[in-house]
Amino acid sequence: MTTTEKIANAKKRIDELERLIKYWNNSDHNEPKLVNFTRNIEKKVA
C-alpha cells in the first residue's frame, strides 16, 4: 500500500468519525436516526 493510499484511507476514517461525532452530539433527541455509511471492503492478498 502506497503512502497516498494510506492517506486516502485515513481521510475516509476521519470523515466517518466526524459523522459519528455529529450523530452522537445530536442524540439528545428521542427520534431514531439513520447513519448511512458506505463501506468498501477490498480483499487483498499479502
Secondary structure, 3 states (H helix, E strand, C coil): CCHHHHHHHHHHHHHHHHHHHHHHHCCCCCCCCCCCCCCCCCCCCC
